[in-house]
Amino acid sequence: MTTPEIAAGDRFSRSLNRAGPRIAYTQLPASRELPADILFAVTFGADPLLSAPAAVRVNLEPHVGNGLTELWYANGPVVGAITGPIRSAADEHFLVGVIEVDEREHGGIVAATEYVYRAIARFQTNSPYPHLLRTWNYLDAINRVEGDDERYRGFCSGRVAGIAGLSLAQFPAATVIGRRDGLPLLQVYWLAGRQPGVALENPRQLPAFQYPRQYGRTPPTFSRAMLVTPDTLMISGTASIVGHASLHPGSVSAQVDEVLANLDTLLLRAHAQVPGLPAKFGRNTLIKAYVRYASDARLVESRLRARLPANMPLLVLMGDVCRADLLVEFDCLHAAE
């Protein structure tokens, strides 16, 4: 698969939805009551699952941003539904879906992932929001077992087998992070649209779906970023990788610098295609950081605070990255002012 050629200017802008999803990290009131216009809600760590048309709780402990809830605001009325194992909520332009399965009921991570992505493929094929734009994936012990039997590599194999039923012109942006709670729960949620987005690759990095055999039988099937609308860029989980190689083993500081260099390159590439999208982080940039070691959280926070506007909400979560030598990963939403 190759990334499609990208048109420029107005012609490019007209190819996308105009109203992008608005996402915020918010401290809810004590009542935990949600605003009426919520499409989707994500809670973290000990915070409970919220009552919303679609919601999920990801059991990653926040080291920065404790108590923040990730809220997705709708454009217009929200319609919730349950379709087999999938919970969903949709507004005029976009749909969010959630599926959570017990790996033990499917014989392990490979078969569980295949089941999940087959379910997503069937659901999307029959949906008025057929275009898969962005996915988030969480599983326990992502780096357990070495070599081809590593759980992350098994996840990649299951995803490819499951998603085969969905005709994709481009892979969605994606994040895959490991929990440490010992629960055999595979959690996947995703954003889909009535119209396709435009996938972007990073010139500093080999496209993940072209990774060589040394990273497993099946390369990871995602794009580095997705222009969801002309003013909304969703960047995949981004780590200290240049070309296809992990850089700076053992140095979280150097890895953070490399991640930021990768993000800067993607912002510049998106800005070149859609000049209205800022080329630098701003008030409408949200970054969620995953750190392997709690002792690195404050350093990561400090480096991000230096790049983001003052008082921006920030999440730094305890989570394992897809390769055992990677200490930190960021995923990012970047929108026009």
C-alpha positions in Angstrom: 0.0 0.0 0.0 1.2 3.5 -0.8 0.1 6.8 0.5 -2.1 8.6 -2.1 -1.0 11.7 -3.8 -2.3 14.8 -2.0 -3.9 17.6 -3.8 -3.3 21.2 -2.6 -5.2 24.3 -1.7 -9.0 24.5 -2.1 -9.2 21.3 -4.1 -7.6 19.4 -1.2 -9.8 21.1 1.4 -13.0 20.2 -0.4 -12.1 16.6 -0.3 -12.5 16.5 3.5 -15.3 17.1 6.0 -15.4 20.7 7.2 -16.3 20.1 10.8 -13.7 18.1 12.7 -14.1 16.5 16.1 -13.2 18.8 19.0 -11.3 17.0 21.8 -10.4 18.4 25.2 -8.8 17.1 28.4 -11.2 18.3 31.1 -11.5 18.1 34.9 -15.1 17.0 35.4 -17.3 18.3 38.3 -17.7 16.2 41.4 -21.0 15.0 40.0 -19.2 13.5 37.0 -22.0 14.8 34.9 -21.1 15.2 31.2 -22.1 18.1 28.9 -25.0 17.3 26.6 -23.0 17.5 23.4 -20.5 14.6 24.1 -19.8 12.1 21.4 -17.2 10.0 23.3 -15.5 10.0 26.7 -12.2 8.3 27.9 -11.2 8.0 31.5 -7.9 6.7 32.8 -6.5 4.8 35.7 -8.8 4.7 38.7 -11.4 7.0 37.3 -14.6 5.1 36.5 -16.2 4.5 33.2 -18.6 7.3 32.4 -22.2 7.0 31.2 -22.2 8.2 27.6 -23.4 6.9 24.3 -19.9 5.6 23.8 -17.2 5.6 26.5 -14.1 3.6 27.6 -11.9 3.4 30.6 -8.2 2.8 29.9 -6.3 1.4 32.9 -3.1 3.5 32.5 -2.1 5.4 35.6 -1.8 9.2 35.0 1.5 10.6 36.3 0.6 14.1 35.0 -3.1 15.1 34.5 -4.6 13.0 37.2 -8.4 13.3 37.1 -8.5 14.6 33.5 -11.1 13.1 31.2 -10.8 13.1 27.5 -14.0 14.4 26.0 -14.9 14.4 22.3 -17.6 17.0 21.5 -20.2 16.3 18.8 -21.2 18.4 15.8 -25.0 18.1 16.2 -27.2 15.4 17.7 -25.6 12.1 18.9 -27.1 8.7 18.1 -25.8 5.8 20.2 -26.1 2.1 19.2 -25.0 -1.4 20.2 -24.2 -3.7 17.3 -23.1 -7.1 18.5 -19.9 -6.5 20.5 -19.5 -2.9 19.3 -20.7 0.2 21.1 -20.9 3.3 18.9 -21.9 7.0 18.9 -22.3 9.2 15.8 -23.0 12.8 14.9 -23.5 14.3 11.5 -20.0 13.7 10.2 -18.2 11.1 12.4 -18.6 7.9 14.3 -16.7 6.5 17.3 -16.7 2.8 17.9 -15.6 0.7 20.9 -14.9 -3.0 21.2 -13.4 -4.8 24.2 -12.8 -8.6 24.3 -11.3 -11.1 26.7 -8.3 -12.7 25.0 -9.0 -16.0 26.7 -12.3 -16.4 24.9 -10.5 -16.3 21.6 -7.4 -18.4 22.3 -4.8 -15.6 22.8 -3.8 -12.2 21.5 -3.5 -13.1 17.8 -7.0 -14.6 17.5 -8.5 -12.0 19.7 -7.1 -9.2 17.6 -8.3 -10.9 14.4 -11.8 -11.3 15.9 -11.8 -7.6 16.9 -10.7 -6.3 13.5 -13.0 -8.6 11.6 -15.9 -7.2 13.7 -14.7 -3.7 12.9 -14.4 -4.5 9.2 -18.0 -5.9 9.1 -19.3 -3.0 11.0 -17.6 -0.4 8.9 -18.6 -2.1 5.6 -22.2 -1.6 6.6 -21.9 1.8 8.1 -22.8 5.2 6.7 -19.4 6.2 8.1 -17.3 3.7 6.1 -13.9 5.5 6.3 -11.6 4.3 9.1 -9.5 7.3 10.2 -7.8 6.7 13.5 -7.6 3.8 16.0 -6.4 3.3 19.6 -5.4 -0.1 20.9 -4.6 -1.2 24.5 -3.5 -4.6 25.7 -1.7 -6.0 28.7 2.0 -6.9 28.6 2.7 -5.7 25.1 6.4 -6.7 25.1 6.0 -10.1 26.9 7.8 -12.9 25.1 10.7 -12.2 22.7 11.0 -12.5 18.9 8.1 -13.4 16.6 6.1 -14.5 19.6 6.1 -11.1 21.3 2.6 -10.0 22.1 2.8 -6.8 20.0 3.9 -8.8 17.0 1.0 -11.1 17.5 -1.3 -8.2 17.7 0.1 -6.9 14.3 -0.5 -10.3 12.7 -4.1 -10.5 14.0 -4.9 -7.0 12.9 -3.8 -7.7 9.3 -5.8 -10.9 9.2 -8.9 -9.1 10.6 -8.8 -5.9 8.6 -8.4 -7.8 5.3 -12.2 -7.7 5.0 -12.2 -3.9 4.8 -11.1 -2.4 1.5 -8.7 0.3 2.5 -7.2 2.8 0.2 -5.0 3.9 3.1 -4.3 2.7 6.6 -5.7 4.6 9.5 -3.5 6.4 12.0 -3.0 4.3 15.1 -1.7 4.0 18.7 -0.9 0.6 20.3 0.1 0.8 24.0 0.6 -1.8 26.7 -1.1 -1.8 30.1 0.4 -3.5 33.2 -2.8 -4.6 35.0 -2.6 -8.3 34.2 -6.1 -8.3 32.6 -6.5 -10.2 29.4 -8.6 -7.4 27.9 -8.0 -6.1 24.4 -9.5 -2.7 24.0 -9.9 -0.9 20.7 -11.7 2.3 19.9 -11.7 4.2 16.6 -12.9 7.2 14.6 -14.6 6.8 11.3 -16.0 9.4 8.9 -18.6 9.8 6.1 -15.7 11.1 4.0 -12.1 9.8 3.8 -9.3 11.6 5.4 -5.8 11.9 3.8 -3.0 9.8 5.2 0.4 11.4 5.7 3.8 9.7 6.1 6.9 11.2 7.8 9.9 11.8 5.5 12.2 10.9 8.5 10.6 7.5 8.9 10.0 4.5 6.7 6.3 3.8 6.4 5.5 1.3 9.1 3.7 -1.0 6.7 7.0 -1.3 4.8 9.1 -2.3 7.8 11.6 -5.2 7.1 11.2 -8.7 8.4 13.3 -8.1 11.5 10.3 -6.5 13.2 8.1 -9.5 12.8 6.2 -11.6 10.3 3.7 -8.9 9.7 4.6 -5.2 9.6 2.4 -2.7 11.5 -0.5 -1.5 9.4 -0.9 2.2 10.1 -0.2 5.6 8.6 1.9 8.1 10.5 -0.9 10.7 10.6 -4.3 11.4 9.2 -5.8 14.7 8.0 -9.3 14.2 9.3 -10.4 17.6 8.1 -8.5 20.5 6.5 -8.0 21.9 10.0 -7.6 18.7 12.1 -4.5 16.4 12.0 -4.4 13.2 14.1 -0.9 11.9 14.5 -0.3 8.3 15.4 1.7 7.1 18.4 5.2 8.5 17.6 8.4 7.2 19.1 12.2 7.7 18.8 12.4 5.9 15.4 14.2 7.2 12.3 14.0 5.2 9.2 12.9 2.0 10.8 15.5 1.9 13.7 15.0 2.7 17.3 17.4 5.5 18.4 18.9 6.5 21.8 18.3 3.3 23.9 18.4 4.1 27.6 18.1 7.9 27.2 14.6 9.2 27.7 15.8 12.8 27.2 17.3 12.0 23.8 14.2 9.9 22.8 11.9 12.8 23.7 14.0 15.1 21.4 13.7 12.6 18.6 9.9 12.2 19.0 9.5 16.0 18.9 11.6 16.1 15.7 9.3 13.6 14.2 6.2 15.5 15.2 7.7 18.8 13.9 8.3 17.1 10.5 4.7 15.9 10.3 3.3 19.4 11.3 5.4 21.0 8.5 4.3 18.4 6.0 0.6 18.9 6.9 1.1 22.7 6.8 2.6 22.5 3.3 -0.5 20.7 2.1 -3.1 22.8 4.1 -1.5 26.2 4.9 -4.3 27.0 7.3 -3.0 24.3 9.6 -0.3 25.8 11.9 3.2 24.4 11.4 4.0 24.5 15.1 2.3 23.4 18.3 -0.4 25.8 19.6 -3.4 26.2 21.8 -5.3 23.6 19.8 -2.6 20.9 20.1 -3.2 18.0 22.5 -0.5 15.6 23.4 -0.9 12.4 25.3 2.5 10.9 26.4 3.1 7.3 27.4 6.2 6.6 29.6 7.6 3.2 30.4 9.1 4.3 33.8 7.3 6.5 36.3 10.7 8.2 37.1 10.7 9.7 33.6 7.3 11.4 33.8 8.4 14.7 35.2 11.2 15.1 32.6 8.7 14.4 29.8 6.3 16.9 31.3 9.0 19.5 31.5 10.1 19.1 27.9 6.5 19.3 26.7 5.6 22.3 28.8 8.5 24.1 27.2 6.9 23.5 23.8 3.2 24.0 24.5 1.4 27.2 25.5 1.2 27.9 29.2 -1.5 26.1 31.2 -2.3 23.6 28.5 -3.8 20.4 29.9 -1.4 17.5 29.5 -1.6 13.7 30.0 1.4 11.7 30.9 0.4 8.0 31.3 2.2 4.9 32.5 2.3 2.7 29.5 4.6 0.4 27.6 5.6 1.2 24.0 5.6 -1.3 21.1 9.4 -2.0 21.2 11.1 -2.9 24.5 13.9 -0.4 23.8 11.6 2.6 23.4 10.9 4.5 26.6 8.3 7.1 25.5 5.7 7.6 22.9 3.4 10.6 22.1 0.1 10.7 20.2 -1.1 14.1 19.1 -4.2 16.0 17.9 -3.3 19.2 16.1 -5.9 21.7 14.9 -6.2 25.1 13.4 -6.7 28.0 15.9 
